[in-house]
Amino acid sequence: VIQEALKACYLVNAPLLYRAAHRVPFSVLKYAMTLDGKIAASSGHAAWISSKLSRNRVFELRGRSDAVIVGGNTVRRDNPLLTARHGGGHVPVRIVMSQSLDLPEEANLWNVADVPTIVVTQRGACKNFQKFLASKGVEVVEFDILNPRDVMHYFHDRGYLSVLWECGGSLAAVAISSSVIHKVYAFVAPKIIGGKGAPSPVGELGMVQMTQALDLLDVCYEQIGPDMLISGYLQPIPEPTPAIPSMDETCAIDPTFMPYESKIIFFYKTWDPYGALSNFSPHPIEILDESGSYTTWPSVEHYYQAHKFFGVEDLAALECVENIKSARSPEEAARIGRRMQRQRPDLIRSDWDNIKIDVMYSALKCKFATYKHLNTMLLSTAGSALVEASPHDLFWGGGREGEGLNYLGRLLMQLRSDLLGESSSSSETSCLAF
């Protein structure tokens, strides 16, 4: 019963967990297809594949999303409205991804009187059409290289929690290949349309054997009128289960900790009163690396960002590690690491999501063992909850309204508990990596 309840909690909070873990909005790919796997006839005609009941369900999905995204082909062929006509009071933003801006001047999406539209495109694409869109009140955002991952990182930074992809097969394939699609909703209608050139819901993924096919997780089947809705996850739901002591364990180690009466100490910028707790504080650490030698890193953030690329047999990954290590500030190290993670996800070590908490904890432990005054500062917070007050990072930080997971604060509280539990006569703490 407990496991079922826990799984239900994960499913309900899946958008937040994905967003916090991957720094992109929770993304759902939705499509309707015939029994023979077509999303339109050979002529391009697609109204309607699914039943009215299924279309009403789509309105509900839109009503639960921050944005609905389509590609240029969908705008040209279908001229959609992308509204949540039966999805309640919330109206999602409409996003169009178009590299060339080869789009019609007459389109329902350019009417922004009731629903805003954002067009994302390649930098420098068709400036005249950009001016036309601006005159209509459509926001245009340019990217140096237009790709789904960078676009999703951008909308993550704008605060979007969930995005519904209603694009054609070509863009769907690129989005899946970029690992930004987390869940799929496939409405299958009991119809056969045939057609050698009729489009399918997902384009070329480069797979040549059935053993390469992507399996859905937690698959659900639901009959909606004459149609069958098949849904499932392409990526497992991140489980926020690091080795953080429970409330009872913390109270047993630190008797001053009062869970219902404790003071909350916020920290974020390094110049804050408790800014030295931040992983961005300019305190170099010397720590044992995976090769067995001690290496000096300018800050915890330098160490953390570089370890995203450790062990990857690629010259670009090695160069990235060196660039991060030589970065002039923790902020610059973070920019390099995050940018490379967005632009070259293939360079990220395969086990990063599983070990990044351990990497951060190792660096924090070394930092507070090295600097006695920082150790004293951390211990002085005994009895208080520590919250990293980043408004943007919902994994390491607490978020604007406490919606973040606050792993940095929780790791610092774990370290504080470990230090309080040690004997005063314990030998000098050694800085060992994970």
N, C-alpha and C positions, 0 to 999 in steps of 0.2 A: 504494500500500500504506500509506504514511504517513497519507494523508488518511482512508483507511478505518479505520485504527487510531485516529486522532484522533476520528472520528465515534463509534466504539464507546465511547471513553472518555467523550465527552459524554453518550451515552445511558445509560451505567452511572451516571454522576454527576448525571443530570438532576435528581433530587429536591434534592440539595444546591445545585446551581446556581440553580434556580428559587427556593429558599428564601432564598439569600443575595442574589439580585438583587432580589426583589420583597417580601421580609420577610413572606411568608405561607408556610404549608406547601405542599409539592407536592401538588396536588389532582387526583384522578382521578375522573371520572364514569363509573360502570359501570351498564349496564342490559341487560336481555334483552328482545327484542321478536320478534314474529311477522314473517313475510315481508311483511305488509301494514302494518307499523309500529305494532303495538299492544303495550302492556305488560300488558294485562289485557283480559278480556271486558267487555262493557257492564255486566255485573252487578258488576264489580270483582274477580271470581275470576281468580287468576293462577298457581295452582300446578298443573302447572309449565309454563312456556313452553319453557325450555331443557332439555337432556338432563342426566343425572346427571354425565357427564364435564365439561360446562360448569360445573355447580354446584361440582364439585370444584376447578375452576380458580378460581372465585370465592373459595373457602376459602383458596386459596394467596395470592390478592391481599390478602385481609384479614390473613393472617398476616404480610405484608410491610408493613402499614400501622400507623401509631401510633393511628389512630382510624377508626371507620366512622360516617358521619353520615347521618341520615334526617330527614324532616319529620314533622309531626304526623299528616298523612294516612296515611303508611305505618304509623305506630304503631296508628292506629285501624282500618285496613282489614286489615293483614297480621299484626299482633302478632308481629313478627320476633324472633328470638334474636340475630342478628348476631354469631354466634361464628365462630371459625376452626377448625371441628371437624376439618378435615384439613389445616390450614395450618402444622403444626409447634407448637413450644412457645410462641411469642409469641401473646399475646391482646390485641387492640386494644381501646382504650376505645370505648364506644358513646356517641355524641352525638345528642341530639334537639333540633332547632330548632323552637320553637313560640312564636308571638307571643302567643297568647291562653291557652295552657295548657289548651285544651279537649281533655284527654286522658283515657283510661279509667283507673280506679283499678286494674283488673286488667290487667297487661301483663307479658310476659316480661322486658322491659327493666328493670322495677323490682326484679327479683331480682339483687342485686349481690353475692351470696355468692362467685361465682367471677370475675365480670367487672364492672368499674365502669361506671357510667352517669352522664353529665353532661347536664343539660337546660339549654339556653340560651334565654332568653326576654326579653320586653320588661319594663323596670323597672316594678314595681308590679302585674304581671299575677297575678291569682287567688292572693292570699296564702295562702288556706286550702289550695289544692292544693300550693303550695310547701312548706307545713308537712308535708303528707302525704308528699311526696317525701322531705323531710329525714328523716322518721321511718323511711323505708325504706332510708336510707343513700345516696340519690341526691343528688349535688351539683347545686345550682341556681346558675346564673350569670346575673345580670341585665345588660341593656344599655339605655342611654338610647334608642337606636334600633337595633332588631334588624335586621341585614343581614349577608349572607355575608362581605363584606370585613372588617367590624369583628370578626366572629367569628373569621375566619382570622388576623387580626392578633393577636387575643388568644391563640389557641393557638400561634401562632409564638412569642410571648413566654413561653409555658409550655414551650417547647422541642420542639414537635412538628415532625417532619420531613415526614411524608406523611399524607394523609387520603384515604380512599376514600368517595366520595359514592354512596350507594345510595338516593337519594330519588326522589320522583315527579316528574312533568313540571313542575309549578308551581315547586317549589324549584330544580329543575335549570335552568330558564330564568332565574331570578333570579341564580343563581350564575354562569351563563355571562355574563349581562349585566354582572355585577360584576367580570368578568375574573379570577375566582379559580380557574376550571377550566383546567388545563393539558393534560390528556390525557383521551382518551375510550376506553373499552372497550365495544364494542357486540356482544353475542352475538345473532346472527340465527338464529332457528329456522325450518326449512322447514314452517311452518304458516300457515294463513290463518284468522283468527277473525272479521273483519269487524266491523260495529257502528258506527253513526254516533256514538254517545256513548262508544265505547271509548277509553280514554286512550292518549296517545302519550308517548314518553320525554321530550320537551322541549316545554314550554308556549310561550306567546306571547313572541316576541322582538321584536315590532314591525317585522318585515321584511315588505315587500310585493312585492318583486321578487326573482327567482331570483339576480340579480347581487349581491344583498346576503348570500347564503348564506355561511356560514363554512366555509372549506376546511380540511381536516385536512392536517397536514404529516407526512412520514415515515410514510406509511400502511403498515400490515402486514396481511396476510390469513392466517388460520390455520384449517384445518378441525379442529374438535373433535367427534368423533363425527358426528352428523348436522348439527351446527350450524356456522356460520361466525363466527369472531371477527374483527371489524374494529377495529383500534386505530390511533390517530394523535394528534398533538399539535395543540391549538388555538392554542398560542403557540410561537414558535420557542424552542429551548433557548438560554438566555443563554450567550454565549461570553466567557469571562474573558480577553480579549486586549487590555488597554490597552498603551500604549507604555512598558512596563517593560523596562529593560535586562536582557539575559541575564546569567548568571553570568560568562561569559567577558568580556562587555563591561564589567561592573562591576569585575572584577579588573584589566582593562587600564587603566581610569580611576583606580581606587583600589587601588594595590599592597598596601595594608595589609589589604585584605579577604581573609580566608581562609575559603572556604565550608565547609570541614569542621572548622575549628578556631575559628571566630569565636565571640565572646561574643554572647549574646542580651540586648538591652536592652528590657525591657517598660515601657510607659507606658500610662496610662489616665486617672486622675483628675488634675486640674490641680495638686494639691498633692503628687503623686509627684515624686521627684527629677528625672525627665525629663518632668514633666507639661506643660511649656511646649511640647512637641512636639505636643500635642493640638490638634485643631481647636476645642476648647472653651476654650482659654486666652484670658484677657481682654486680647487685644492688638488694638486697632483697626487696620484697614487702609484705605488710600486707593487705590482702583483704578479704572481706566477702565471705564465701563459701556458697554452696547450703544448708548447715545445719543451717545457721544463725549465725555462729561464725566466728571470724576473725582468719585467718591462715596465717602464715608467709612462704613465698616461697623464696628460695635462688636467683631466677631470674625469669624474664618473661618467659624464655624458660621452666624452671621447671614447672611453672604454666600451660603453654600451653600444654606441652606433657602429663602431668598428667590428664588433663581434657578430653583427648581422651577416658579415661576409667571410668570417673565419672558416677555413677548411674547404672553401669552394675552389676547385681546380680550374681557375680562369684568371688570366693576366689582368683582366679588368677588375676582378674582385680584389686581387692583391694591390692593385693601384689605388682602389677605393680605400682600402685599409690604411695605406700610407698617407693618402690625402686627408683622411679623417684624423689620423694621429698628428699630423703637422698643422691642423687647422688652428688659427690664431685665437679662437674662443670656443667655448662650448656651444654657443649659438650657431657658429659656422659649422662645427662638427655635426650638429643636428640637421642643418640644412643639407649638407652633403649626403649624409646617410639617408634622410627621408627622400631626397630627390632621386638618388640612385635606386631606392626601393620602389619608387613609382615608375621610373623609366626602364629599369632592368630588373624586374622581379625574378628573373632566372638566376641572378647572382646571389640571391638570398639563400642562406643555408636551409636545407629542407626541414630541419628540426627547430627552426627559430621560434615558432609559436609555442613550442613545448618547453623551451629552455630560457626564454628571455627573462622570465621572473627570477630564475636562479642566477643569471648573468648579472642582473641589477643588484640582487642581494649580495653577491660576492663582492662587487665593487663598493657597495655601501659599507659592508662589514670592514673592508680594508681601510676605507676612508676614516671611519670613526675609531679604528684601532690605531691609526697613524697620528691623528691630531687629538691630543688630550683635551684641548679646550672645546673641540666639537663633541667629544665623548661626554664632557661635563654638561654641555648645552642639552644634548639629547636626554641625559638622565634627569636633568632639571625639569623636563616636561612630564615626569612620572605622574600618573593620575589624570592626564589630559589626552584627549583624542587628537591625533595629528591628521590634518587634511591638506593635501596638495591642491591649491585653489585655482588650478588651470581651468578657464572657462571652455577650452576647446578639446583638451585631451581627456576623453571619457574613460580611458583605460587606466592611466597612471594618475589622473587628476580626479577631482570631485565634481567638475562641471559647474555650470552657472547656478543651478538650483539643487545641487546635491544629487544629480542623476548619474554622476560618474562612479566608477568602481573604486577609485582612490587607492590603487595598488601601491603607489609610492608611500603614501601615508601609512598604509597597513604594514608594509615591509619595515618601515622605520619603527613602528610600534612593536613588531616582532623582534627586531634587533634590540630595542630598549628592554624588552622582556628577557631576552637572552642575557644581556649585560647585567640586569638586576638579579638574575638567577645564578650568576657566576660567583664563586667565592672570591673575597677580596684578596686572597693570597694566591690566586690563580696565576699561572705563568703568563708571560707576555703573549698577547694574541698574535698569531701568525696570519699573514695575508695570503690565503690559498685560494686559487680560482676553483670554480665548480668542477 
